[in-house]
Amino acid sequence: MSEPTRADFRAVIDPARLRAEYETRGLDAADVDPDPVVQFRRWFDEAAASAIVEPHAMTLSTVDASGRPQARVVLLRGLDERGFAFYTNRESAKGHELADAPHAALTFAWLPLHRQVRVTGPVTELPDAASDAYFALRPRGAQIGAWASAQSAVLPDRAALDEAVARVREGFGDGDIPRPPHWGGYAVKPEVVELWQGRPNRLHDRLRYRRDGGRWVVERLAP
Ligand SMILES: Cc1cc2nc3c(=O)[nH]c(=O)nc-3n(C[C@H](O)[C@H](O)[C@H](O)COP(=O)(O)O)c2cc1C
């Protein structure tokens, strides 16, 4: 058997072909896993196997103290019984928002596959051990950045950030860099999960999972 060629590879991940396939196949309650996390993993694996850049990028929406929504992209760094995990600075704007209102919405937009996933639920801080373990895996430059950047604070100019980085780098020398106390993980526990599959004529498929007691109910929503 011959090695696959570049063209073969492109055919496998060609987003237009995949998208057409998913649009044709659509999405039905009978075909999805009864557990939305299992189903999410399926879709995530398909997104990761496609040409999508950063399939783990998700928009994290929170609510600020005045009730206004705030949204930004973060990276999904884990998914287990605690929920969808991400890491950040707990003293950042989002950190303060989550301390005051510990609920969030996540949105994954896998546009080449014409898919969107929305997740909402309560947010908890991950235990220190999990944050330590993840921080230790980060490249040294990112570890230094976590100490040097007071995320979301106003800076006078770029030089102020560069100077803070240089000070932190010098302070740690060649030694190990521990996790800053203000840096750590959060998990969004899914309460509602919606899968959206683009279909022709804007008659898209939307399936929403919601918790009903101890089980998940799947409902179809109008597009
Ligand atoms: C692709 C992408 C991935 C990002 N990943 C993270 C992340 O995992 N954690 C994080 O704190 N910020 C991440 N950011 C930066 C955030 O979008 C945001 O600028 C930052 O967290 C400050 O947000 P806040 O001021 O609302 O707290 C990412 C941005 C992009 C565009």
Ligand as a Chemical Component Dictionary entry (heavy atoms), coordinates in Angstrom:
data_LIG
# 
_chem_comp.id                   LIG 
_chem_comp.type                 NON-POLYMER 
_chem_comp.pdbx_formal_charge   0 
_chem_comp.three_letter_code    LIG 
# 
loop_
_chem_comp_atom.comp_id 
_chem_comp_atom.atom_id 
_chem_comp_atom.alt_atom_id 
_chem_comp_atom.type_symbol 
_chem_comp_atom.charge 
_chem_comp_atom.model_Cartn_x 
_chem_comp_atom.model_Cartn_y 
_chem_comp_atom.model_Cartn_z 
_chem_comp_atom.pdbx_ordinal 
LIG C1  C1  C 0 -7.309  32.244 20.934 1  
LIG C2  C2  C 0 -7.260  32.902 22.292 2  
LIG C3  C3  C 0 -7.020  32.121 23.413 3  
LIG C4  C4  C 0 -6.971  32.714 24.688 4  
LIG N1  N1  N 0 -6.804  31.905 25.775 5  
LIG C5  C5  C 0 -6.817  32.462 27.007 6  
LIG C6  C6  C 0 -6.774  31.626 28.166 7  
LIG O1  O1  O 0 -6.780  30.373 28.083 8  
LIG N2  N2  N 0 -6.758  32.235 29.377 9  
LIG C7  C7  C 0 -6.794  33.609 29.508 10 
LIG O2  O2  O 0 -6.765  34.093 30.643 11 
LIG N3  N3  N 0 -6.880  34.406 28.440 12 
LIG C8  C8  C 0 -6.905  33.875 27.187 13 
LIG N4  N4  N 0 -7.004  34.680 26.081 14 
LIG C9  C9  C 0 -7.105  36.146 26.295 15 
LIG C10 C10 C 0 -8.539  36.529 26.684 16 
LIG O3  O3  O 0 -9.365  36.550 25.527 17 
LIG C11 C11 C 0 -8.617  37.899 27.395 18 
LIG O4  O4  O 0 -8.006  38.902 26.620 19 
LIG C12 C12 C 0 -7.962  37.880 28.772 20 
LIG O5  O5  O 0 -8.179  36.681 29.467 21 
LIG C13 C13 C 0 -8.455  39.043 29.617 22 
LIG O6  O6  O 0 -9.853  38.960 29.758 23 
LIG P1  P1  P 0 -10.644 39.761 30.902 24 
LIG O7  O7  O 0 -10.025 41.154 30.968 25 
LIG O8  O8  O 0 -12.066 39.795 30.454 26 
LIG O9  O9  O 0 -10.455 39.031 32.202 27 
LIG C14 C14 C 0 -7.101  34.125 24.817 28 
LIG C15 C15 C 0 -7.358  34.905 23.679 29 
LIG C16 C16 C 0 -7.440  34.303 22.447 30 
LIG C17 C17 C 0 -7.751  35.165 21.247 31 
# 
loop_
_chem_comp_bond.comp_id 
_chem_comp_bond.atom_id_1 
_chem_comp_bond.atom_id_2 
_chem_comp_bond.value_order 
_chem_comp_bond.pdbx_ordinal 
LIG C1  C2  SING 1  
LIG C2  C3  SING 2  
LIG C2  C16 DOUB 3  
LIG C3  C4  DOUB 4  
LIG C4  N1  SING 5  
LIG C4  C14 SING 6  
LIG N1  C5  DOUB 7  
LIG C5  C6  SING 8  
LIG C5  C8  SING 9  
LIG C6  O1  DOUB 10 
LIG C6  N2  SING 11 
LIG N2  C7  SING 12 
LIG C7  O2  DOUB 13 
LIG C7  N3  SING 14 
LIG N3  C8  DOUB 15 
LIG C8  N4  SING 16 
LIG N4  C9  SING 17 
LIG N4  C14 SING 18 
LIG C9  C10 SING 19 
LIG C10 O3  SING 20 
LIG C10 C11 SING 21 
LIG C11 O4  SING 22 
LIG C11 C12 SING 23 
LIG C12 O5  SING 24 
LIG C12 C13 SING 25 
LIG C13 O6  SING 26 
LIG O6  P1  SING 27 
LIG P1  O7  DOUB 28 
LIG P1  O8  SING 29 
LIG P1  O9  SING 30 
LIG C14 C15 DOUB 31 
LIG C15 C16 SING 32 
LIG C16 C17 SING 33 
# 
